Amino acid sequence: MPDRPATPAARTEPAPAPAPRPAPTPAPMPTTEQSWKSLFDHWPEDLARRGIVVNNQNEAMPFKGFMTRPDMIVLERQNPDSLGARFILLRYDTIVAIKLIDPLKADAFTPFGFKGKLSM
């Protein structure tokens, strides 16, 4: 029998590397509307329910109390406005800022979810 060339050994390919896992996606940031709603819904009992709401028309609306519902808030005014209105019904998505008029310490903001320190 003539010498036959040796059969090359079967090549074994390395197993493919597992597909990389996608990085976990961070939780979506709440919308501005959700943030304001959450702030009013979780207002601490020991914090006076008064302040000033600024809307997207740059109107400052002082309030001494409020009531919430899923899509809007009712602000109670201390004094009637120039047209005699004592209550304001406002959608959360029109709120730009809330100003608190009482002297507060940093602890007052932790129920709202804030972390860190203030200079006080």
N, C-alpha and C positions, 0 to 999 in steps of 0.2 A: 504494500500500500504506500502510495506516495505521501510524503509529509504534507499535511494540509496546514495552512496557516492557522494559528490559534484564533479561536473566535474571541473577538474583543468582549470583555466583561460588560455586562449591561450597566449603563450609567444610571446611577440613582440621583435624581435631582433632589435638592433639599426641599423639604416641605415649605410651601409659601408661608411667609410671616403672616400672622393674623393681622387683619385690617386694624389700623389704629382706631381706638375709640374716639368718637368726637368729644371735644371738651364739653363739660356740662354747661348748659346755657344758664346764665343767671336769671333769676326771677325777673319778670318784666317790671319796670318801674311803674308805680301807680300813676294814673293820670292826675292832672292838677285837680280835676273835679273830685276824684276819689280821695285825694289827700285832704282837701278842705272838708269833705263830708266826714272822713274819719276823725279829723281834729275836733269837729263839733260833736260827733257822736261819742267821743271818749273824753269829753271835757271833764276834768276832775271836779268832784263834788265840793272840795274845799277851795276852789278857785272861783272868784266872783265871775258871774256870767255876763261880763260887760267888757266893752272895748270899742274899737272902731274898725269897720270893714271898709276896705277900699275896693271899688269895682273897676272893671276894665274901661270905664269912662272917666276914671280918676276922680270919682265922687267919694268923699269920705262920709261914712254913715255911722254915727255913734249909736251904740246899742246898750241896753241894760238887762236884756234877757233874750232868749231865743228858743225856738222849737225847730226840730228837724224832721225831714221825711226823705225818702231815697233820692229825690231829684231836686229838692230845694229847701231853703231855710226861711223861717220867719224871724225877723229881727224886730225887737220891741225898742222903740226910741224913748229916751228920757223926756224929751220935749218934742212937740210936733214940728215938722219941717215947715218951710215957708208956705206950703199949700195946705197945711193942717194935718198931714199924715203922721200917724203914730206907729204904724207897722209897715215893714218892708218885706215883701216876698221876693226872694232872690235865688236864681239858679246858681249852683256851686261853680259852674264853669265860667261865671262872670266875676268871681272873686279873684283879686290880684294879691291882696295883702290883708293881714289882720294885725291891728295894733292893740296892745294891751296897755291899759292906762294905770293899773295899780302897780305899786312897787312890789317886785317879786324876787325871790331867790332862785338859784339854779334848780333846786329840788322841784319847783313848780312845773318845770318843763319835762321832767323825766316821764310822767304819765303819758305825755304826747309821743314818747319814743325817742326823744333827743338824748344824746350821750355827749360826754365831755365836761368841760368846766367853763364857767363864766368868770369874769374878773372879780365878782362880788364875793 
